[in-house]
């Protein structure tokens, strides 16, 4: 890692996907926005999916998405990598491949050296290149604190489209990345996170979800989402509701970053986790045996998190082995199953 010339964390209180507007506030206004309809629009905001999808013809559909946020780490280059990986993830979550990107920059030129912006863009471009996409330009405004992300256009065959409405009863739930990035980042800010845990968190956030997409296509997955600012339970809730099913999630099977549970026990709980808990509490049955730490872990806001995929039960173990044997997803786990719709959208035990 390059020497840090400017500590980006000094500019923010909430960084990464934890800076998102709370989901309950967001849901309240989106329903009041009038949208034009078209037969070629395969996915819009109604199902709170990861991206919008527009069918060009019988062979090709466009996946359109955007994401940006304030710094999630101190190093500018690493921040660029993470923000770009996070933006690209929505295309992968829907089974597609990124094609075109635009840089979105908000940068305070009077307070932060311009070389920092260059490092952010270099980090972002590294991930765009890794994804095999093409940068077409972008837009920059002078604004404090700095923020960075991408607008992304991807492509997918309409019959291979994956949405959060595609989960079916009887399937298994696989999570590809460990939880706890928000907790580790908070611990780093408080100077109580261990160096190896922080580096593992950065590595997971920089990891593209491209291989997870390939596994989903290989095993015919139709229902998935990526886990970001609303936490595992927030995104799982949207997926269960869109699919008309109930999720059973086992807390003991959740993969977590090193030191995460200990930090939670010490009271290192980011504010976004409480906002996410407030959003999901009415639609989730929490087991009385569930520890407070595991409840908050599942509500922790993730930045560039993993894919949550619903896989046919007879294919789940093979899909899991592919993920783990790839060397990219050693934390991948089967964390639960899909049930017929019940009184609650999620049962978390």
C-alpha positions in Angstrom: 0.0 0.0 0.0 1.3 3.5 -0.8 2.2 6.0 1.9 -0.8 7.9 3.0 -0.4 11.6 2.0 -3.8 12.7 3.3 -6.1 10.8 5.8 -9.5 10.7 4.0 -11.2 9.5 7.2 -10.4 12.9 8.7 -13.1 14.4 6.5 -16.1 12.3 7.4 -18.2 11.0 10.3 -20.0 8.3 8.3 -18.2 6.8 5.3 -19.0 4.1 2.7 -22.4 2.7 2.5 -23.2 3.6 6.1 -23.7 7.1 4.8 -26.9 6.1 3.0 -30.2 7.7 3.9 -32.0 5.4 6.3 -34.1 2.8 4.3 -37.4 3.7 6.1 -37.1 7.4 5.1 -36.1 6.4 1.5 -39.0 4.0 1.1 -41.4 6.7 2.2 -40.6 9.1 -0.7 -39.8 6.7 -3.6 -43.4 5.6 -3.8 -44.5 9.2 -4.5 -42.3 9.6 -7.6 -44.3 9.1 -10.8 -42.5 6.9 -13.3 -43.2 6.3 -17.0 -43.8 2.7 -17.9 -42.6 0.8 -20.9 -42.8 -2.9 -22.0 -39.0 -3.1 -22.3 -38.4 -2.1 -18.7 -37.7 -5.4 -17.0 -36.8 -4.0 -13.6 -37.4 -0.5 -12.1 -37.5 0.8 -8.5 -40.7 -0.9 -7.5 -39.0 -4.0 -6.2 -36.0 -2.1 -4.7 -33.7 -4.1 -6.8 -30.0 -3.5 -7.2 -30.3 -1.8 -10.6 -32.7 -1.0 -13.4 -32.9 -3.2 -16.5 -34.0 -2.3 -20.0 -34.4 -4.8 -22.8 -32.9 -3.7 -26.1 -33.8 -6.9 -28.0 -34.3 -10.6 -27.5 -30.6 -11.1 -26.9 -29.5 -8.1 -24.9 -30.7 -6.1 -21.9 -29.0 -3.1 -20.3 -28.3 -3.0 -16.6 -28.1 0.6 -15.3 -26.9 1.6 -11.9 -25.0 4.2 -9.9 -23.4 4.4 -6.5 -21.1 6.8 -4.7 -20.2 7.6 -1.1 -17.8 9.4 1.3 -14.4 7.9 2.2 -14.5 4.5 3.9 -10.7 4.3 4.6 -7.7 6.6 5.0 -5.9 5.8 1.7 -7.1 7.5 -1.4 -6.1 4.8 -3.8 -7.8 2.1 -1.7 -10.9 4.2 -1.4 -11.1 4.5 -5.1 -10.8 0.7 -5.5 -13.5 0.1 -2.9 -16.0 2.6 -4.3 -15.6 1.3 -7.8 -16.0 -2.3 -6.7 -19.1 -1.3 -4.9 -20.6 0.4 -7.9 -19.8 -2.5 -10.2 -21.4 -4.9 -7.8 -25.0 -4.1 -8.7 -24.4 -5.3 -12.2 -22.9 -8.6 -11.0 -25.8 -9.1 -8.6 -28.2 -9.1 -11.5 -26.2 -11.6 -13.5 -24.6 -9.1 -15.9 -21.2 -7.9 -17.0 -20.1 -4.3 -16.7 -19.6 -2.5 -20.0 -19.4 1.2 -19.6 -18.7 3.5 -16.6 -18.7 7.2 -15.7 -16.8 8.7 -12.8 -18.8 10.6 -10.2 -16.6 12.9 -8.2 -17.3 15.4 -5.4 -14.0 16.9 -4.3 -13.1 19.8 -2.0 -10.1 21.3 -3.9 -9.5 24.0 -1.3 -9.3 21.6 1.6 -7.7 18.5 0.1 -4.7 18.3 -2.3 -5.7 17.5 -5.9 -3.2 14.7 -5.9 -5.6 12.9 -3.6 -8.3 13.0 -6.3 -5.8 11.6 -8.8 -5.1 8.7 -6.4 -8.9 8.0 -6.0 -9.4 7.9 -9.7 -6.4 5.7 -10.2 -7.8 3.2 -7.7 -11.2 3.3 -9.3 -9.8 2.8 -12.7 -7.8 -0.3 -11.6 -11.1 -2.0 -10.7 -12.9 -0.8 -13.8 -10.0 -2.3 -15.8 -10.2 -5.5 -13.8 -13.9 -5.8 -14.6 -13.1 -5.4 -18.3 -15.3 -2.3 -18.6 -14.6 1.0 -20.4 -14.5 4.5 -18.7 -16.4 7.0 -20.9 -15.8 10.1 -18.8 -17.5 11.5 -15.7 -18.4 14.6 -13.8 -16.7 16.5 -10.9 -18.0 19.2 -8.6 -16.3 21.0 -5.8 -17.9 19.7 -2.6 -17.0 18.8 1.0 -16.5 16.1 2.1 -15.1 14.1 -0.9 -17.3 11.5 -2.4 -16.6 9.1 -5.3 -18.3 6.4 -7.2 -19.5 5.3 -10.7 -22.4 5.2 -13.0 -22.3 1.8 -14.6 -24.0 0.2 -17.7 -23.9 -3.5 -17.9 -25.3 -6.1 -20.2 -27.1 -9.4 -19.7 -29.2 -11.8 -21.8 -32.8 -11.2 -20.7 -33.2 -14.9 -19.9 -30.2 -14.9 -17.6 -31.3 -11.9 -15.6 -31.1 -12.3 -11.9 -33.4 -10.2 -9.6 -34.3 -10.0 -5.9 -37.7 -11.3 -6.9 -36.4 -14.7 -8.0 -36.1 -16.6 -4.7 -38.3 -19.7 -4.4 -39.3 -21.9 -1.5 -37.0 -24.9 -1.0 -33.8 -23.1 -2.0 -30.7 -22.5 0.1 -29.3 -19.1 0.9 -25.5 -18.6 0.2 -23.6 -15.5 1.3 -20.3 -15.0 -0.5 -18.5 -12.4 1.8 -18.1 -12.0 5.5 -20.1 -9.4 7.5 -18.6 -6.7 9.7 -17.0 -4.1 7.5 -19.0 -1.3 9.1 -17.9 -2.5 12.6 -14.3 -2.8 11.6 -14.2 0.6 10.0 -15.7 2.1 13.2 -13.1 0.3 15.2 -10.4 1.7 13.0 -11.7 5.2 13.6 -11.7 4.6 17.3 -8.2 3.1 17.1 -9.3 -0.2 18.6 -9.4 -2.4 15.5 -6.5 -4.8 15.0 -4.3 -4.2 11.9 -4.9 -7.6 10.4 -8.7 -7.3 10.8 -8.7 -3.9 9.2 -6.6 -5.2 6.3 -8.9 -8.2 5.8 -11.9 -5.8 5.7 -10.2 -3.6 3.1 -9.4 -6.7 1.0 -13.0 -8.0 1.1 -14.3 -4.6 0.1 -11.9 -4.3 -2.9 -12.9 -7.8 -4.1 -15.1 -7.8 -7.2 -18.3 -9.9 -7.2 -17.6 -11.1 -10.7 -16.8 -14.7 -9.7 -20.0 -14.9 -7.6 -21.9 -13.8 -10.8 -20.3 -16.6 -12.8 -21.3 -19.2 -10.1 -24.9 -17.9 -10.2 -25.0 -18.3 -13.9 -23.5 -21.7 -13.8 -26.1 -23.0 -11.4 -29.1 -21.2 -12.8 -29.7 -18.8 -10.0 -32.6 -16.4 -10.5 -32.8 -14.7 -7.2 -30.0 -12.6 -5.6 -29.0 -9.3 -4.2 -25.7 -7.7 -3.0 -25.4 -6.7 0.7 -24.5 -3.1 1.2 -25.7 -0.2 3.3 -29.0 -1.7 4.6 -27.1 -4.7 6.1 -27.8 -8.4 5.6 -31.2 -8.2 7.1 -32.3 -5.1 5.3 -31.4 -6.4 1.9 -32.6 -9.9 2.7 -35.9 -8.4 3.7 -36.3 -6.6 0.4 -35.5 -9.9 -1.4 -37.9 -12.0 0.6 -40.7 -9.4 0.1 -40.1 -9.1 -3.6 -40.1 -12.9 -4.0 -43.2 -13.5 -1.9 -41.4 -15.9 0.4 -39.9 -16.1 3.9 -36.2 -16.5 4.7 -34.9 -18.6 7.6 -31.4 -17.3 8.5 -29.2 -19.1 11.0 -27.0 -16.7 13.0 -24.4 -19.3 13.8 -23.7 -19.8 10.1 -23.0 -16.2 9.3 -19.4 -15.5 8.2 -17.8 -12.6 10.0 -14.6 -10.7 9.7 -11.9 -11.3 12.4 -12.4 -9.3 15.6 -16.0 -8.3 14.6 -17.9 -10.0 17.5 -15.3 -8.8 20.1 -15.7 -5.2 18.9 -19.5 -5.5 19.2 -19.2 -6.9 22.7 -17.0 -3.8 23.5 -19.8 -1.5 22.3 -18.3 -0.7 18.9 -21.7 -0.5 17.1 -22.0 1.9 14.2 -25.1 4.2 14.1 -26.1 2.7 10.7 -26.7 -0.7 12.4 -29.3 0.8 14.7 -31.0 2.5 11.8 -31.1 -0.7 9.9 -32.5 -2.6 12.9 -35.2 0.0 13.3 -36.1 -0.5 9.6 -36.5 -4.3 9.7 -37.7 -5.0 13.2 -41.4 -5.3 12.4 -40.9 -7.8 9.6 -38.4 -10.1 11.3 -38.9 -12.6 14.0 -35.8 -12.6 16.2 -35.2 -15.8 18.3 -35.2 -15.1 22.0 -31.9 -17.0 22.2 -30.2 -14.7 19.8 -27.3 -12.6 21.3 -27.3 -8.9 20.9 -24.0 -9.1 19.0 -25.3 -11.5 16.3 -28.4 -9.3 15.9 -26.3 -6.2 15.3 -23.9 -8.1 13.1 -26.7 -8.9 10.7 -27.8 -5.2 10.7 -24.3 -3.8 10.2 -24.1 -1.6 7.1 -21.7 -3.3 4.6 -19.7 -1.5 1.9 -19.0 -3.5 -1.2 -20.4 -6.6 0.5 -21.0 -10.0 -0.9 -23.8 -11.6 -2.9 -26.8 -13.2 -1.2 -28.1 -15.9 -3.6 -31.0 -18.3 -3.5 -29.7 -21.6 -5.0 -31.7 -24.8 -5.7 -31.1 -27.2 -2.7 -29.6 -29.9 -4.9 -27.0 -27.5 -6.3 -26.2 -25.5 -3.2 -23.2 -27.6 -1.9 -21.6 -27.6 -5.4 -22.0 -23.9 -5.7 -20.5 -23.3 -2.3 -17.6 -25.5 -3.1 -16.9 -23.6 -6.3 -16.9 -20.3 -4.3 -14.6 -21.6 -1.6 -12.2 -23.4 -3.9 -11.8 -20.4 -6.1 -9.6 -18.8 -3.5 -11.7 -15.6 -3.8 -14.5 -16.5 -1.4 -13.1 -18.6 1.5 -15.8 -17.0 3.8 -18.7 -18.2 1.7 -21.4 -20.0 3.7 -24.9 -21.5 3.4 -26.7 -19.3 5.9 -30.3 -20.4 5.7 -33.1 -21.4 3.4 -36.1 -20.1 1.6 -39.6 -21.0 3.0 -43.1 -20.5 1.8 -44.4 -17.1 2.9 -45.3 -16.9 6.6 -46.4 -14.2 9.0 -42.9 -12.6 9.0 -40.6 -12.1 6.1 -37.5 -13.3 7.9 -37.0 -15.7 10.9 -33.6 -15.1 12.4 -32.4 -17.6 14.9 
